[in-house]
Amino acid sequence: MKTKPFYSSLIIAIMIFLIFICINSESGDYKEIDLPKLNFENGENRTEYFPFKKDPECMNFSTRLLQNNSLPPRALVSFMGSGNTLVRTLIEALSGIFTGFDRTFVNEQFYEKGFYGEVRDFRDGSTILQKTHHFLMDNHFEWKSDVFYRFNYVHRFQGRGVLLIRNPFDAIMSTSNLQIPQNGTIPDYAEMDKYLNPQFQHYALKSIARWFIIIQDWLEFGTEVDIIFYEEFIENPLFYTENLLNKLNIPIDEKRKKCLSKNLEGLLEKHHRKKHHNKYPYTQQHILLFRKMIIEASKIVEKRTGRLIPLHKYKCFNNCANLTPYYSTDI
């Protein structure tokens, strides 16, 4: 009988802890934090990349690393295939600061494209944002599902993140290209018959759960999380890139902004697939489950941030009858 007060106190303490997490996750706006002066690495051996090197008027603008401990860690988190590379490209081009990567290995393909921040420890404060696909393992295809691991993962970034959300009907098709090896490289586009098999159907069912969990975890466990909706970003990329940098208190050089505006089309062509499917390889089972997960994710987003997922921009969400000719559907 004497143990009841102890257990009552323990339950109250746990409830207070959970309420604290929820309260700190309510707002999608960043808290005002005092940032040290942004000092770039200098010296003859400094790391630089020139995003506008083919433009004589803009070729001297470079992207560089900051000195260590200049910025706190902050994730750029998304499900694979959601446009993370494109967003990073524009952030680096406008800010002049490299983004990083949360892995212990160097992805040579991205390094060769100029993402030199990937070689740095993502916690050393030298990069503006750090790419992550949340609990995805180093081999790209296995996931850690333990909730305590996922909670700790969010707090590796001290709860700070920018959550990039894309229509899963598109994102899952895009990332499934990674499952189709072509001479060891990531293909730009896979023909439709590559998707019409049991392997893709199984992969899609697993992937929609992972898409949802990323959103749920970061909005439940994060403390300073902003959201970028890919479908809005791609319609006005310069506006949303500038908007994000303003939230991060990163100064913007107006001449550099003009250079990005002038070279924007070229950067989009380089990092955004030009060829897209107009049909989807999803079954009735996929469509029903995807819609359920999207609706639940939208509720979480609205509850935590007051914003709405732009469902009117999600192809196949409202009507898939004309978009899924490979499987009979009356949904």
N, C-alpha and C positions, 0 to 999 in steps of 0.2 A: 504493500500500500504506500510505502514511503517513496517508491520510485515514480509515482504518477506525476508529481510536480516537475521532476527532471524531464520526463518525456513531453510534458506539456510545454515546458520552456524550449525544448529542442524543436518541437513542431512550430512554435511561434517564431523562433529564430530562422528556420528554413523559409517560412512564409514571408518574413521581412526581407530575406535575401532575394527571393523570387520577385517580390514587388519592386525591390530596388532595381533589378535588371530590367523589368518592364518599363518602369518610369524613365530610365536612362535610354530606352530604345524608342520612346514615343516619337521623338522629333527626327525628321529627315534632314534637318539643317545642322551644319557643323557648329560646335561651340566655338566661341572666340578664344583663341589661344595666342599667347605671346610667342612669336617665332623669333629666333635669333636672326641677325642679318645674314642674308644668303650670300655666302662667299664661295666662289667656284674654285676648283682645284687649279693651280697654276704650275708653271714650270715647263721645261722643254718636253717632258714625257707625259704631259697631261693628255687625257683621253678626249678626243673630239670627233664629232660627226657633222657633216655639212648637208643638211636636208635640201637646200636649194642650190646645190653646186653647179647645176646646169643653167642657172639664171644669173647673167652677169651683174644685174642690179642687186641681187640678194645672196650671192654666193658666199659672202663673208660671214653670214649668220651661222653660228655653230651650236650644236648641242653638247653639253659638258656635264661632268659630275660635280656635285657639290663637295665641299669639305665634309669630313665625317661629322656626324651629330648635328647637321644643319636642320634636318627635318625629322619629325617622328615617323615611325613606320605607318603606312596606310595602304591597305590592299586595293587593287583593282580586280575585283572578283567576279567571275562569271562561269556559267556552264560553258564547256568547250563549244566552239562554233558560233559564239554570240557576238563576235566583232571586237574582241579584246585587242587584237593586233592593230586594227584600224584606229581604235580610240587611243592606244599608246602612241601611235605614229603622230597623230595630230596634237596630243598633249606635249610631246617632246618638241615638235616643230614650233609650237607657239610659245612654250615656256622657256625653251633652251636648256632644259634639265632632263637628263636621262631617267627613264623608268627602270625598275628592277624586276627580279624574278625570285620566287620563293623556293627555288630548288637548289640542290647542291652540285648540279652538273651544268655544263654549258651547252645550250642548244646551238650547234654550229650553224644551222640554217638561219636562225634569227640573228645570231652574232654577225654573220656575213651581210645581213640586211641593215646593219648599223645599230642594233640594240645592244650597245656596249655595256650598258648598265647591268646586264644579266650576269656579268662575272663578279659582281660585288655581293657581299653579304647583304641580304635585303633589310637587315636591321641596323646597318651602320650609318643611316641618315644621309647618304650621299645621293639618293634617288628620290624622285617626287612621289611616285606610286610604285607598287610592286605587284606584278601580275601573279594571280593564283587562280586555280580552279577548285579551291577549297580543299576537300579531303581526297583529292585525286593523288594516287601514288606516283612514284617516279617513272614507272613503266607506262604511264598515260592511260591505262585501261582498267586498273584495279582501284577500288575505293575503300577507305576506312569508314565503316559505318557506326562505330562505337560513339555514343553521344558525348561521353566525357572527352574523347579524343577531339571531336568536332568543336566542343565548347572551348577547349584549350587552344585549338587551332585558330579560332577567331581572336583569342586574346594573345596570340603570338604577335598580332598587329595592334595590341592594346585596345581592341574593340573598334578600331578605326577602319573604315572601308568605303569604297565606291562600288556599288552593286550594279552590274550591267545585266539587264534582262532583255532577252530576245524571245520572240514567239517560238515555243519549242517545236512546233511543226516544222519550222525552218532550221532551227539550231541543231536538232538531232540529225536531220539529213546532212547538214553541213559537216558536223563532226564525225559522222559515220564514214566520210571519205577517208578518215585516218585509219579506218579498219580495212581499207582496201589497198594493200601495198602496191606501189608502182616503182620498181627499181629503188626502193628504200626512201623515196621522197614522198612528200605530202601532195596528192593530186589536187588540181584546181577544181576538178569537176568529175563526177562519176556518172556514167550513163545509167538510165533508169533501170535497165535489167539487172544491174548490180545490187539493187535494193529488193528485188522481188524474190526473196528467199527466206527460209525459216531463221537464218542467222540474223538478218536485219530485223525481222519481226521481234525476235527475242531481245535484241539489243535496244530497240526502241522502247519496249516495255520497261526495261531496267532504267533507261536513260531518263524517262519522264519523272520517275521517282527521284533521281539524283538532281534533276533540274529544280524540282520543288524543294528538296531539302536544302539546297544552297540558299535559296531565298528565305526559307523559314529560319535557318540557323543564323544568318547574318542579321536578320531583323529581330530575332528573339535574343541573341547573345551579344550582338554588337552594341556599342555605346554611341558612336558617331558614324552613322551610315547614311550616305546619300545615294540616290538611285538615278541611273541613266537608262531610259528605255531606248533600245536600239532603233526601233522603228521611227522614233522622233529624232534621234541623233542623226540618222542617215539622211533625213530630209533637210536638216540645217546644221551640218557638222561644225561649222565655225562658231555659230552662236552658242551651241552647247559646250564646246571646248572652252571658250572664253568664260562662260558662266561657271564652269567647274573651277577654273583657275582663280576666279574671283572669290569663290567660296573657300578656297584653300589659302587665300591671302598671298597669292603669287603675283608679283607685278608683271604687267604685260607691256612690252615695247611696241608702240604703235607702228613703227616702220616694219618691225618683224611681222606684225599682224597683217599688214598690207601685202607682205611677201607671201605669207601663207595663203591669203585670199587669192593671190594671183596664181599660185602653184597648186591650189587645192585640187583641181581636177586631176592633175597628174598623180598626186598622192593617193587619191581615191582609186584611180585605175590600177595603181600598183598594189594596193592592199585590200581591195574590195572586189570580190568575184564579179566578173561582168556577165557570166552566163548563169542563169538560174532556172530551176524547174518550174513549170507551170502546172504540174501534176504532182500528186503525193502518193507514195506507196503504202498508205496506211489502211488497215482493216477497220471494221466496225468496232472491234475491241479496242484498238488504238485510239480511235476518235473519241469514244465515250470516256476512256480513262484520261486522255489528254485534256478534254474539256473540264472534267472534274478537278484535275490538278491545277489547271489555269484559274478556275473559279476560286479555289481555296487559296491559291497564292495571291490572287487579287484582293481577297478579304484581308489577308495579313498585311499586304502593302498599304491598303487604305487605313487599317487600324493603327499601324505604326507610324505612318508618314502623312496621312490625309490625302495622299495622291491616288490616282486610279491607273491601273495598267490600261494602255490604249487598245482595248479589245477590238475596237472597230477597225484597227489596222492589222489585226491578226487573221491572215488568210486561213481558211479551213476551220476557224472557230465557230462561225455561225452557220455556214453552209459548205459542206464538203462534197455534195453529190456530183458536181461537175469537175471536181479536182481529184477524185479518187476512182478513176475508171477501171483500175486493175482488180478491184474487189467490189462485189455487189454491195451497194449501200443505199439506204433510204433515210439516212439520218439527216 
